[in-house]
Amino acid sequence: MNLQELNAYAVAGKVDELNLISMEGGIYLLEARMHGAAYPLSDTRGQMMHLRSVEHARDVLRSIPKLNFNLVHTLVHDEMCGLGGIEESLKVPIEQRSTRQG
C-alpha cells in the first residue's frame, strides 16, 4: 500500500489503525491495519518505506486524515532468547500530529 492508497482508505473510514513499528537499528516501518490484516506502507519505488523517527512518520502522514496511531516496539530480548510469541509487542498510542510549536 502506498500513501495515496492509505489516504483513500483513511478517507473512506476503512483503516482501523496505523502502527509505527520500531525495528532494531533505529529504523521505523509503517503499517495500516484493516479488518485484522496488516498492510505495510511502500515508498514510490514499491519498497517498504523506512522512516527515521516518530517525527519523520508524522511529516509523511501530515496529509492523511487523523487515525488511531500507535508506536510498536518488538521485544528484542525475547526474540534473542528464543522466547518469541510468549508476550506481544509493546504498543503505545501516540498522537499522529506533532505537538511541537513552530
N, C-alpha and C positions, 0 to 999 in steps of 0.2 A: 504494500500500500504506500503510495506517495502522499505528499502534503495536500495536493489538490483533492485526491480521493478522501483523505481524512477530513478535510473541510466539508466536502459534500455529505459524508456520513454524519458528521457532527451537526450540520445544519438540519439534516433530516431527523436528528434525535436518535440515531442508531448506535452511537458509541456509548458503552456502559462506563468506561473509564480509560484513562491514559496512564501508563506506567513508565516511569523513567528508571531504567534498571542500571544500577551501579555495578560495573564489572571491574575485575582486577586490572590494575594498570592505569586507573583514572579515566576509563572510557565509560560513557553512558550510552545506552540504547533506548529507543522509544518503541513502545508497543501500544496499539489500541486494542481494547478488549470489547468484543461484540458477541452477544449470545454465548458466552462462555469460551469463546475461541480467541486466541492471541494473533494479532496481525502486526508484525514488525514494520516499522517505517523505513522506507527506502529513499535514497537520495536520487538525484537526477540521472545517475548512471545505472540505476536499478540495484545498487549495492546497499547493504544495510547501513543506515545512517548512524554515524559515530558522532557523539557530542562530547564536549569537553567539561561541561559543568551544568548545574541546575540553571544558572543564568543563561547559558547558551541555549538550553532547551526552551526556556521562556521566550528568548528572542525569536527562535524558529517558530514557536507556536503563537506569536503575537496576533496573527490574523485569524486564528482558529477560535470558534466560539468557546466560551468557558465550559470546561468539563471537569468531572472528578479527576484529580491529578495526584498520583502517588509517586513517592520515591521508594524504590525497592532495592534492598541490599540482600545479596545472596550470602549465605552463611559459609564462608570460605573454610573456616575451621572444621566444620562437619564434613565438607567435601574432601578436605585433605586427610581426615582421619577415616574416611570410608563410611561415614555415618549419614550420608546424604539421604534425604527422604524422611528422616525422623521428625524434623521440625520444618515448618515452612519458612520462606524468606521473610525478612523483616519488611513490612510495608507501612509507610508513614504518609498520611495525607499531607500535601503541601499546596500552596497557592500557585495557580497557573500564571497569574500576573505578578510581576515584581512589586514589592512594597517599597523599594528604594526610590528616593526622590532624585529628580534631575533628568 
